[in-house]
Amino acid sequence: MVVAYRFTLARIVRAGPVTATRSWTNGPTGRSPFPCPRSALSQISGLARQELAGAVFEVMANCAAATDADVDPHGWRLLARSDGEHRLTVPRSWSSVTT
């Protein structure tokens, strides 16, 4: 398995009651959407479910991952809200977030 961690951008496409779907920009497996725990993204960003869709995050991820299990996202930082407001947050480790 090839491992190539780097920062990449992730836009939240959809935010459901349990999961959110994110799309990577030049990230793991191109621009494929991957599910992630919605509550974790809300905890990291301080955004409610209704505010997550369209939000843009910077995240450290394994960009050579072939499956979502190998992506290992961490160090999430909110860059822009869905309303276009830019904001920087202190990076938090994905593993420090309760899901």
C-alpha positions in Angstrom: 0.0 0.0 0.0 1.3 3.4 -1.0 1.0 6.2 1.6 1.2 9.8 0.6 0.0 12.2 3.2 -0.6 15.8 2.3 -3.0 18.6 2.9 -5.9 18.7 0.5 -9.3 20.5 0.3 -12.6 18.8 1.1 -15.9 20.3 0.3 -19.0 19.0 2.1 -21.5 18.0 -0.6 -24.3 16.7 1.6 -24.9 16.6 5.4 -27.4 14.0 6.6 -28.5 13.1 10.1 -25.6 10.6 10.6 -23.1 11.0 7.8 -21.8 13.8 5.5 -20.4 13.3 2.1 -17.2 15.1 1.2 -15.6 15.5 -2.2 -11.8 15.9 -2.3 -10.0 18.4 -4.5 -7.0 16.7 -6.0 -7.2 14.3 -3.2 -7.6 10.5 -2.7 -8.8 8.8 -5.8 -9.4 12.0 -7.6 -12.7 13.8 -6.8 -14.6 10.8 -5.4 -17.1 11.5 -2.6 -16.5 9.7 0.7 -18.8 9.5 3.7 -17.7 10.7 7.1 -19.4 11.1 10.5 -21.5 14.3 10.3 -21.3 14.8 14.1 -17.5 14.8 13.9 -17.5 17.6 11.3 -20.0 19.6 13.4 -17.8 19.2 16.4 -14.6 20.2 14.5 -16.2 23.2 12.8 -18.8 24.4 15.2 -21.3 24.3 12.3 -24.8 22.9 12.6 -25.9 20.2 10.2 -27.8 22.8 8.0 -24.6 24.9 7.7 -22.2 22.0 6.7 -23.3 21.5 3.0 -21.0 23.6 0.9 -18.4 24.2 3.7 -14.7 23.8 2.7 -12.2 22.2 4.9 -8.4 21.7 4.7 -7.5 18.2 5.8 -4.4 16.0 6.0 -5.1 12.8 4.2 -3.5 9.8 2.4 -3.8 11.0 -1.1 -2.6 7.7 -2.5 -5.5 5.8 -0.8 -7.4 3.4 -3.0 -10.3 3.0 -0.5 -12.0 5.3 2.0 -10.7 3.1 4.8 -7.1 4.1 3.8 -7.7 7.9 3.6 -7.2 8.5 7.3 -8.3 12.1 7.4 -7.0 14.2 10.3 -6.0 17.8 11.2 -9.3 19.2 9.8 -9.5 23.0 9.5 -12.6 24.9 8.4 -11.6 27.3 5.6 -14.9 28.6 4.4 -18.5 28.3 5.4 -21.2 27.5 2.8 -22.2 31.2 2.8 -18.8 32.0 1.6 -17.5 33.5 4.9 -13.8 32.6 5.2 -12.7 31.4 8.6 -9.7 29.6 9.9 -10.0 27.3 12.9 -7.4 25.6 15.0 -6.6 22.2 13.4 -7.9 19.3 15.4 -6.9 15.7 15.0 -9.7 13.5 13.6 -8.8 10.9 16.3 -9.5 13.5 19.1 -13.1 13.9 17.9 -15.8 11.7 19.4 -18.2 10.2 16.9 
